[in-house]
Amino acid sequence: MPTRITRRTALASGLAGATFSVMGRHAVAQQLQKARFAVALKSLTAAFANVLIAEQLGYAKARGINIEGLGLGSSPAIYAAMAKGDLEFGAIAPSVALPLYAKGEFPPIVSFYEYTYPYKWDVVVRPDSPIKDYKSLRGKKIGVSNFGTTDYPVTRVVLKNIGIDPDKDVVWSAVGEGVIAGHALDRGVIDALAYFDTGFAIIENSGIAVRYLDRPDAVPLIGGFFIGATRDFLKEHRDVCVAYGQCVAMGTEYALANPAAAARAFLDMYPATAARGISQDVAVERAVNSMRRRMTLWRPPYPGLPLGGIKEEEWQREVEFLGLKIDDVKPMFTNDLISDINNFNRDEVIAAAKAAKI
């Protein structure tokens, strides 16, 4: 019989007292600094392998930190937890952060590492759908995972840029994440699904067939995801921020060198992310498929920019794309840690990845 993934525990959703205990093996000595990282989904997926697997690989412990993953369900929940001091690091989505910043409602959070570069969103329909392109979405019901994640605001702006009023010309529906969203499309609850690369991979892994609509020409190079910390935490714990950023860079190099080994490391950390009753080989295969769409966005598309480096122009494009008035985006990010973050032996990490047994 094939070896089966055990589901020792379910992934926690929410902060739960600022603790995310997935398995007993995550208990660490108190001298390790917590490095909790939260995403705007209710649960983790292998798409986040590069920002988490340094814990499993031993790179985190060697740098004095303990990495834990959290699924808080929305970007505002992440920002609130960071502002309260209940969370060290969070995924920062400019499409959500910048409108808050423009209104003076964004907490003093600074992005210091770009872990996913643009552009990752699409709209899909059923294979037999009469919808042929984005303009054909007028009058249709479009599903998004929820109204607090990036697929909603980004798709709204894309539609607006091609002359479709996102408030009057379409109907929006929050249909949930992953396979649940796929079922909503497959069963005709919605006409189209606006989602992101790795989310579609999960849907396709489940056997649900979809057809991608060609992206409009008006889609610019926006949509990067960043790792942020509060300004005070950056100032008082610069070493921890560098350590975590370096772990992400090392995890990225490791995953790019051997996606299957990275997927296995992720599943060893979070076995509950695998579907019930499947073999480890199948679980790894599906995890790799979830990672593939996102992996192409892990390296900067800008020549000469180091891993994790941030371009001011990208933030400015986000401001223009969202139709906001922000004179200066510089307070939103810093590149001051990037040189130290990239100060590690890449060849050693890549060699370890290639030598890893799945």
Secondary structure as GFF3:
##gff-version 3
##sequence-region A 1 358
A	DSSP	three_ten_helix	24	26	.	.	.	ID=ss1
A	DSSP	beta_strand	33	39	.	.	.	ID=ss2
A	DSSP	three_ten_helix	46	48	.	.	.	ID=ss3
A	DSSP	alpha_helix	49	52	.	.	.	ID=ss4
A	DSSP	alpha_helix	54	57	.	.	.	ID=ss5
A	DSSP	alpha_helix	59	62	.	.	.	ID=ss6
A	DSSP	beta_strand	65	71	.	.	.	ID=ss7
A	DSSP	alpha_helix	75	84	.	.	.	ID=ss8
A	DSSP	beta_strand	89	92	.	.	.	ID=ss9
A	DSSP	alpha_helix	94	102	.	.	.	ID=ss10
A	DSSP	beta_strand	109	116	.	.	.	ID=ss11
A	DSSP	beta_strand	121	125	.	.	.	ID=ss12
A	DSSP	three_ten_helix	134	137	.	.	.	ID=ss13
A	DSSP	beta_strand	141	144	.	.	.	ID=ss14
A	DSSP	alpha_helix	151	161	.	.	.	ID=ss15
A	DSSP	beta_strand	171	174	.	.	.	ID=ss16
A	DSSP	alpha_helix	178	186	.	.	.	ID=ss17
A	DSSP	beta_strand	192	196	.	.	.	ID=ss18
A	DSSP	alpha_helix	197	205	.	.	.	ID=ss19
A	DSSP	beta_strand	211	212	.	.	.	ID=ss20
A	DSSP	beta_strand	225	230	.	.	.	ID=ss21
A	DSSP	alpha_helix	231	236	.	.	.	ID=ss22
A	DSSP	alpha_helix	238	257	.	.	.	ID=ss23
A	DSSP	alpha_helix	259	269	.	.	.	ID=ss24
A	DSSP	three_ten_helix	271	273	.	.	.	ID=ss25
A	DSSP	alpha_helix	280	295	.	.	.	ID=ss26
A	DSSP	alpha_helix	312	322	.	.	.	ID=ss27
A	DSSP	three_ten_helix	330	332	.	.	.	ID=ss28
A	DSSP	alpha_helix	338	341	.	.	.	ID=ss29
A	DSSP	alpha_helix	346	355	.	.	.	ID=ss30
###
